Amino acid sequence: MQNPRSVIPSSALEQMKKLKLHLSTDPQPQRNTVAILGTGPTLRDCPDDGSIQDMEIWGCNGAYVYKRVDKLFVMDKLDIVDKRYPGMVKDLREEIRVPIFMQDQYPDIPTCVRYPIEDILHYFHVPYMTTTIAFMIAYAIARNVKRIYFYGVDLWCAGFNEAEYMDQKPCLDFW
């Protein structure tokens, strides 16, 4: 099998190395390992013991309800969030005290951090984001995270909108 790096011209690789991603919006120190948490059935496989102390825990949407998170990513607009996850907008405004990465800056959400979409698009030149998990993966790669674990990112859940997952799976396969 061909080395994936050999497909990219060396000049492009050098340019990517020189490109500085401006992620100063991230208020927390970076770690080399991240666990990305969805809300699917395999979330139960995420360890609750000290073995995850050396990694950042990033939650997608409602994952904060089930596990401790260091960052939360909610990429849907607030009216969509309110319809899909009753009570979550209230939690975002009043309860959650970790950075919450969102598409827009919401002044009424104290820990809201605007996701640096322009920087991410400039860095990758790929506007292929069909799911919050894709935004999280792109952010982790741009931050030079060395290892990513996935829990609850199953892209299938009985009784949920399977058509939505069908659109999301190829995107996650890409990333």
Buried (B, 14 or more C-beta within 10 A) or exposed (E): EEEEEEEEEEEEEEEEEEEEBEBEEBEEEEBEBBBBBBBBEEBEEBEEEEEBEEBBBBBBBBBBEBBEBBBBBBBBEBEEBBEEBEEBBEBBBEEBEBBBBBBEEBEEBEBBBEBBBEBBEEBBEEEEBBBBBBBBBBBBBBBEBEEBBBBBBBBEBEEEEEEEBEEBBEBBEEB
